[in-house]
Amino acid sequence: MKSLATTKMSSKGQVVIPEEIREKIGLKAGSQFVVVGEKDVVILKSISCPSMKEFDELIARARKQARLSGLKRSDIKAAIVKVRKQK
């Protein structure tokens, strides 16, 4: 069953996430969130850095896709030089 709780917003816009929910989903002090608001709905989505294993998997997928699309290291270097000149 989903946890349900109520909370209030302070005059500074701060909202306390109830302890039961923090513990259930593993939130710690300093946790970061993406905040989305639409009409009367506010969604907090916790974000975190990928683990090294996840990062390695992302890099492997990116390299595979680059190979499949015919992208070469020289293409990447040229794009970097072009962007740096625009600054």
N, C-alpha and C positions, 0 to 999 in steps of 0.2 A: 504494500500500500504506500502511496505517496505521502510524504510529510506535508503537513499544513500548519502554518503558524501565522501570526499577525505581528506587525512591527510598526513603528512610527518613524517619520523623517524629522530630524532636528532642524532648528532654525538655520543651521549651516548646510543643510542638504544631505546630512549623513544618515544612513540607514543601517541599523544593526541586523545582521543575519542571525536568526536564533541559533543557539548552541547546538540543538538537536540536528538541525540541517547542516551546520558547519561540520559537525562530526561525521554525519552520514556520508557526505560527499568529499570529506577530507580537506576542507579549506583551512588554511593556516594564515596567521598574520602576514600581511604583505602579498596575499594572493591578488592576482590581477584579473580584470574582467573587461569584456566588451559589453557596452551598454546600448541597448536598442529601445527606443521609445516610439510608440505609435498610439494616438488617441489616449485611452486610459490604461494602456498596457506598458509595463517596463520589464524588459528581460535582461537579466545579468547572466552572461555566459563566461564561465571561468576559462582562462587561457594559461597555457604553460609552454615552456620551451620543449621541443622534442628531445627524447633521450638520444644518446649517441647512436644507438642501434637504429632508431627511427630516422635520424638524420642521414646515416649511411644509406639506408634504403631509399630515401628521397633523392640523394645524390646519384645513386645507381640508376634509378628510374629516369632522372633528368639526362644523364649521360646516354642511356639507351635511346631516349627520344631524340636527342641531338644527332646521334649516329643515324637513326632511321630517317631523319629529315635532311641529312647531308650537311649538317653544320660542321664547320672545321674550326680549329683553334684560331686560325688566322682571321676568321669571320668575327669571332668574339673580341680579339685584340683590336680589330678595326672599329668595331662598334664602341669599345671603351674609349679609344682615341677620339672618335667623333663626338661622343657625349662630353668628354672633358674639354674639348675645344669650344663647346657651346656655352660653358660656364663663364 
